[in-house]
């Protein structure tokens, strides 16, 4: 390695400064996300003691969260100096033999666990950045306290969590949501840092990549895992699962935090195929054994029937009885199964539903209805191996959609309402048709989607805003379509540039507004359409005396219609006068022109086509809509104070393809954390236009946000809009089941 020059040291310092400057802004939205998560937990149904603990955690974070954020930011910035790094390292790496407190060790475990998740997500980005820094520093390895190391960064953060007076259990309540957010945020940070060094000519291409990975990144991972393993022996009570989860990461089949739902399914299939003789995941349906089929026809566990008749919100004891009853039922079914494959599927589905029933963010009454889906889902999983092939299986999609809409709700807010009634109806339909497999799940999934689109917008204010948004999209779409068609019609006609621009930029909007308000064939709309052809003819050359006389005669009513059109779109008087003057000057020039005139037959043809303009346009002609706040006020006729318009206008950067794809895939009913103009809140996606150009989010405080597609993708890219749940319900349940089976595969066949 070349000896590091002063330029190399300067670049290394600049890189670390850039890394910290990019990382620090993560803390404020992270703090907002944690507070929102704690608040939702505090509002969720639970035992009285648990609800009090959750509320205490929320109040604690409200009081100390800002101090933690500021202290962490200050320490990250201070860690840039060698002295600061040396000082901070004493917290977690001691060279003396003094005893380390139990809490300090526990925070090391948490910091190591977060760093593991980050390393799983960062992949080559951290490995490449590490190699480039080693090149610049002329060192065999990074300092253990180097701020670019995920473990160093997270240890500093958790150190201040403790110092700020925040309890360890408070972090554990939000760990999954916080880590998911941080992994999403930090990957672009490391990518940008690599890009910065590449631009400076530092190792544009890293040679021998497999060797680098094996010698360095693996070493870093092994060090971190060793630290975690060393501390796992002191984990106690509620943290036992933490240590177990860290140990399970070392297995080839255990799911990683960065694995996608389909990757988790692939790992599940691999485990089943490895551990279960004769298990083959395939598209072809399989026939359930007769003994198992008869066993599944037995009535529901008595506790489920009792709770259905009882009504209201089940308590914690009732949920425990449901979970126990389903576990017993699964054991009985396994004893009636005729093959290892059937027994394995029964166990996997049972573990998935145990995870769903333990999800305290689901209202208790909804969890009971979900419990009744275990047997129908089991029938599908046994008979249709495709259940283990794709996260898009209808049974999974249905549970995920219903869960996403109620996640975090207080059970009392759902009980007896339209949403619970629809979930109940869906479950009962599935129970009535147990033999139809995924067909019935697909049917009720489509029905639930249809219900959701109405349910989310049935409130008076939201319904009105959706109607307005639909009109906005219709108006903007028609403007674009009319403008494109006008360009096509005038393409080969000798029309002055001033008139062309006026027709494309002003008159297309006039015709669109008139068509939307009055209808495309209304007399007023037809008169405005004809004005376009009249203007084209009036602005062409007039070599004959008769034509000039006709222009003089028709000009006053034409200008009057032009003024009426501009009034229709709300144009101010000064702008109108500017356009009228431009048109008048153009007509005067044309009056004296000696060039060839446009034949009357062409003008008549243009007028005829304009009168039926809507017949010649299609959605394929439309690009991005150009919206502004005035669009809504123009349609409403009043100031739009209930809705925030977040348009693509003025946005310089282009969102990443992944963000665009994610924006198009956002599902109705899902909840998100929105940071808009410095105000952070929780919003629900309640409506999306047919062309997916407009998205309406409703906040709990009555505010609504109409967000254009491009801006939505940009907000996702920047982390200003973040889903409350980063993983679907069944994906998380499958991940939990896989972790348990990886640790105890023998349970599959027992």
Secondary structure, DSSP 8 states (H G I E B T S, - for coil): -----HHHHHHHHHHHHHHHHHHHTHHHHHHHHHHHHHHHHHHS---HHHHHHHHHHHHHHHHHHHHHHHHHHHHHHHTTSHHHHHHHHTTT--SS-----HHHHHHHHHHHHHHHHHHHHHTHHHHHHHHHHHHHHT-SS--TT-TTSHHHHHHHHHHHHHHTT--HHHHHHHHHHHHHHHHHHHHHHHHHHHHHHHHTTS-SS-SSHHHHIIIIIHHHHHHHHHHHHHHHTT--GGGHHHHHHHHHTTSSSS--TT--HHHHHHHHHHHHHHHSTT----SS-----HHHHHHHTS---HHHHHHHHH-S---HHHHHHHHHHHHHHHHHHHHH-SSHHHHHHHHHHHHHHHHHHT-TTS-HHHHHHHHTHHHHHHHHHHH-GGGGT-TT-HHHHHHHHHHHHHTT--HHHHTTSHHHHHHHHHHHHHHHTGGGTHHHHHHHHHHHHHHHHHHTT-SHHHHHHHHHHHHHHHHHHHHHHHHHHHHHHHTTS---HHHHHHIIIIIHHHHHHHHHHH-TTSHHHHHHHHHHHHHHHHTS---SHHHHHHHHHHHHHHHHHHHHHHHHTT--HHHHHHHHHHHHHHHHHHHH--S----HHHHHHHHHHHHTGGGG--GGG-------HHHHHHHHSS---SEEEE-STT--S---HHHHHHHHH--TT-EEEEEETTEEEEEEEEEE-TTS-EEEEEETTS-EEEEEHHHHHHHHHHTSEEES-SS-HHHHHHHHHHHHHHH-GGGGG-
